[in-house]
Amino acid sequence: MPIYEHVCPNNHLTEDLYKIKPETIECPRCHSTAKIKVSAHARTPGRFGDSTGGYDHSLGRHFNNSMEKERYCKANGLIALSDLGNTVDTIETEIQKQTVEHETHEKDMNTFLDHLKTSESQGEAWAKTFTVSNLKEKGLLDDSVNG
């Protein structure tokens, strides 16, 4: 909820939290009608209250805030431990997932190389390796594709 400042004709200042902005309030000191005072908004870097910059030992560099760190990680294909929940189980699950993806890739490349030995072109070897049913099985094609 935002903090609104009100000032009465006797220059008594009142600050209160309101869900809905009131036009006027009663001054608690002199009971006269107070009006909203024009105030500057708080400046926050990017996200509200994001000033979590500093040196990150795991990445070996300084960041001004968490958004800068997130951009750096995304641009360099890194995953921050905070995104994984800082748990060993989550990290192990991610490693297992990456291992399965790597093994699948290796298997596909070996299949391609085997087909390349007996095919007339790379295109034919790719077509034999990645059939429509194979691509559907991997979730790369939906069921509307025929072949």
C-alpha positions as a printed Julia matrix, in Angstrom:
147×3 Matrix{Float64}:
  0.0     0.0     0.0
  1.3     3.48   -0.75
  2.11    6.07    1.9
  0.25    9.36    1.43
  1.35   12.6     3.05
 -1.31   15.09    4.1
 -0.86   18.63    5.34
 -3.45   20.78    7.13
 -3.73   24.61    7.03
 -1.68   24.72   10.26
  1.19   22.84    8.49
  0.78   19.66   10.51
  2.12   16.77    8.42
  0.43   13.35    8.5
  1.65   10.17    6.8
 -0.64    7.15    6.48
 -1.02    3.96    4.46
 -4.19    3.78    2.37
 -5.49    1.17   -0.05
 -7.49    3.84   -1.84
 -6.18    7.37   -2.12
 -8.34    9.71    0.02
 -8.87   13.26   -1.19
 -8.89   14.74    2.31
 -8.5    13.55    5.89
 -8.96   15.11    9.28
 -5.74   16.33   10.92
 -5.21   14.28   14.1
 -3.66   17.28   15.91
 -5.97   20.21   15.12
 -8.95   18.38   13.53
 -8.97   20.65   10.49
 -9.22   19.28    6.95
 -5.86   18.14    5.57
 -5.09   17.81    1.85
 -2.71   15.54   -0.01
  0.8    16.91   -0.21
  2.65   16.53   -3.52
  5.49   14.07   -2.93
  8.22   12.6    -5.07
  8.03    8.88   -5.74
 10.76    6.68   -4.34
 13.36    5.74   -6.94
 14.09    2.04   -7.08
 16.48    0.41   -9.55
 14.34   -1.75  -11.84
 12.34   -3.89   -9.47
 10.86   -2.49   -6.3
 13.64   -2.48   -3.73
 16.13   -4.36   -5.93
 19.49   -3.28   -4.62
 20.99   -6.74   -4.2
 24.18   -6.03   -6.06
 27.67   -7.09   -5.12
 30.42   -9.5    -6.01
 29.3   -13.01   -6.95
 32.1   -15.47   -6.15
 30.59  -18.29   -8.2
 30.51  -16.12  -11.35
 33.69  -14.18  -10.55
 32.32  -10.71  -11.18
 30.4    -7.77   -9.68
 26.72   -7.05  -10.41
 24.83   -3.85   -9.59
 21.53   -5.68   -8.99
 19.81   -9.03   -9.45
 18.4    -8.12  -12.89
 21.92   -7.5   -14.25
 23.01  -10.88  -12.84
 19.99  -12.61  -14.46
 20.76  -11.02  -17.86
 24.4   -12.14  -17.61
 23.41  -15.71  -16.71
 20.85  -15.89  -19.51
 23.25  -14.49  -22.12
 25.94  -17.01  -21.13
 23.72  -20.06  -20.73
 24.24  -20.22  -16.98
 21.76  -21.19  -14.28
 21.94  -19.36  -10.98
 21.68  -21.59   -7.93
 18.92  -19.31   -6.63
 16.83  -20.25   -9.69
 17.18  -23.91   -8.75
 16.09  -23.41   -5.17
 19.58  -24.01   -3.71
 18.82  -27.67   -3.04
 21.05  -30.59   -3.88
 18.05  -32.59   -5.13
 17.14  -29.88   -7.64
 20.7   -29.64   -8.9
 20.97  -33.41   -9.26
 17.65  -33.48  -11.14
 18.93  -30.8   -13.53
 22.18  -32.73  -14.07
 20.23  -35.93  -14.8
 18.02  -34.05  -17.28
 21.07  -32.61  -19.05
 22.71  -36.07  -19.11
 19.65  -37.66  -20.74
 19.54  -34.87  -23.35
 23.24  -35.34  -24.08
 22.9   -39.13  -24.41
 19.91  -38.7   -26.76
 21.93  -36.27  -28.88
 24.9   -38.66  -29.01
 22.61  -41.54  -30.05
 21.04  -39.41  -32.81
 24.44  -38.34  -34.11
 25.71  -41.95  -34.18
 22.56  -43.02  -36.04
 23.09  -40.17  -38.52
 26.73  -41.17  -39.06
 25.68  -44.79  -39.67
 23.08  -43.67  -42.23
 25.61  -41.31  -43.83
 27.84  -44.29  -44.68
 25.07  -45.94  -46.73
 23.31  -42.84  -48.09
 24.05  -40.82  -51.19
 23.77  -37.45  -49.43
 23.62  -35.8   -46.02
 19.97  -34.91  -46.65
 19.07  -38.56  -47.16
 20.96  -39.5   -43.97
 19.12  -36.79  -42.01
 15.78  -37.97  -43.4
 16.52  -41.56  -42.36
 17.68  -40.44  -38.91
 14.85  -38.02  -38.16
 11.67  -39.54  -39.53
  8.28  -37.92  -38.93
  7.38  -40.58  -36.36
 10.74  -40.06  -34.63
 10.19  -36.28  -34.45
  6.63  -36.79  -33.14
  8.02  -39.15  -30.51
 10.48  -36.45  -29.4
  7.64  -33.92  -29.2
  9.05  -31.8   -32.01
  6.03  -32.3   -34.31
  2.36  -32.39  -33.39
 -0.08  -35.09  -34.47
 -1.46  -32.98  -37.33
  1.71  -33.61  -39.39
  1.38  -36.65  -41.63
  4.21  -38.74  -42.92
